[in-house]
């Protein structure tokens, strides 16, 4: 298994540990979840860039890389619903969009059609990751504040992250809905042809 594929598989493992950190009470657990999510997100960028640069693109990578990304982000959003950090309807929309597009791509693949990623979808992914990081920063700020007080300094107030996390939630929902609709509409022949 080449390095990009190893990094892809590592995201599945990191997702499990991120969820364990979120749902297990221990000092700095949310901060640990934040660090794990950021690390996993960085590996997503590294494995794609490395695979393209060194011509290590494989069928395994084409299938598992986007799946690992979706599992990582959807798991985080679903966990946030359990913690009361995001509205359930928002996460239903996000997960439904991901399942619909994955289903469309599988249907297209069964017809030997490759559906490339679109610009709107890439922006959606960036904002989903940004939103997850913003929510985790917001929720783990209490850990950092306590550390700051121990050493006699304070980290800048968290008011900015509260409104930024809220803003990014709504922008993510907007981009999720628009990108999903545009992608389904553009590729409607894939699923309407046999109806």
N, C-alpha and C positions, 0 to 999 in steps of 0.2 A: 504494500500500500504506500503510495507516494505521500510526500509531506502535505500538499493541499488537502488530500483526502483524510489524512490523519487529523488535520486541524478541523475539518468538517465534522468528523466523528467526535472530536473533543467537545464540540458545542452541545451535543446531546448529553454528554457527561456533566458539563458545566451547568446545563439547565437543571439537572437533578439537584446539584449542590446549591444552586441559587434558590430553588424552591425550599430546600431544607433550611437554608439560612433564613428565609422569610418566615417560615412557619415554626421555627424552633427558637424559643426564648433564650438568648445568651447575650452577654455584653457585646454591643456593636453588631448585632445580627443583621440589621438593615444595611449598615455600611458594608458588611461582607457581601451581602447580596448585590449591592451597587457595584462593588469592585469586580465581582464575578461576571455581572452582566456587561460591564464596560470591556473587560478582558475578552469575553466571548464575541462581542461586537467587533473588536479589533481583529480577531482571528478571521472573521468573515471577510473583511477587506483584504487581509494579508493572503488568505488562501486563493482568492480569485486573482489577485494581481500576480502572485507567484506562479500560479498554474498557467496564466496567459503568457507571462514572460518566458517561462522555461518549457512551454509547449507540453504541459502535463495535464491538459484538459481531458477528462475521461467521462465515459457514460455514467459511471458511479457518481462522479462529482456533479455532473449536470442534474442528476436526479436528487442526490442527497443534500447538496449545498442549499438550494432553496427550501427544501423540507426542514433542514436544521434551523434555518433562519425563522421560518414560520413557527416551528415548535418553540423556539426560544422566546420570540416576541409574544405569541399567543399565550404561552404559559405564564409569562410575566403579567400580562393584562388580566388573565383569569384569576391569578393569585391576588391582584389588586382589588378585584371585586370582593373576594373573600375577606380582605382587610378593610373594605369600605373606602378605598382610596379613589375609586372611579365608578361611575354609574354602570350597572349591568347592561343597559341597552346599548351603551357605547361599545362595550366589548362584544356583544352579540353581533353588532354591525361589522366590527373588525374581523371577527372569526368567520362570519358568513361570507364576507368578501373574499377572504383567503381561501376558503373551501370552494367557492364558486370558480375562482380563477384557476385553482389547482385542478378542479374537475374539468374545466374547459381545456386546459393544457393536456390532460390525460386523454380526453376525447380526440383532440387534434393529433396527438401522437399516434393514436390507434389508426388514424387516417393518413399517417406519414406526413403530417403537417407540423412544422416547428413554429411555435408562436414566441416571438422575441419579446423581451421586456420593453415596456414603454417608459417614456420620460415621466409621465404622471405617477406611474408605479414606483419609480426610483425615488421621487420626491416623497411619496407616501411612506416608503420604507425608512427614509432618513428621519422623517418626522415621528414615525412610530418609535424609533430608537431614541430620539431626542425626548419624547414624552415619557418614556419609561425611565430614562436617566433623570429627568426633571422630577418625576414623582418620587424616585428613590432618594434623590438629594433632599427633597422637601421632608420626607419621612425620617431620614437618618440625621438630619441637622441637629436634633437633640443630642445625639452622641457626640458630635463635634463640639457643640456648645459647652458640654460638660468638660471635655478635655481642655478647651480654651480657658475655662474658668480655673481649672487646676493649675495652669501655668501662668495665670495672671493676664491673659489677653482674651479678647473676644473676637470671634469671626464675624464678619459683616452680617447684619441682621437678615433673617430669612424671608422678610416681606417680599423681596423681589422674586424668590423662587416660587412662592405661593401663586402670584399672579401669572408667572411664566408657565408654571405647570398647568394652570387652568387654561391659559391661552393655547398651549401646545396640544392639550386634549382636544379642544374644539377644532383646531387646524388639522389635526390628525384625522378626526372624524370627517371633516369636509373633504380632505384629499383622498381618504379611503373610499368615500361614496363616489366622488367624481371619477377617480381612476378606475374603480370597478365598473361603473356604468360605461365609461368610454371604451374600456377593454372588451367588455361583453358586446357592446354595439358594433365596434370595429370588426370583431371576429364572429358576428352573429351567424354567418353562413356555416360555420363549423357545427353549430348545434341546431340550426333550423333546416339544414339541407335535407335531412332524412325525416322531417316531421310530416 
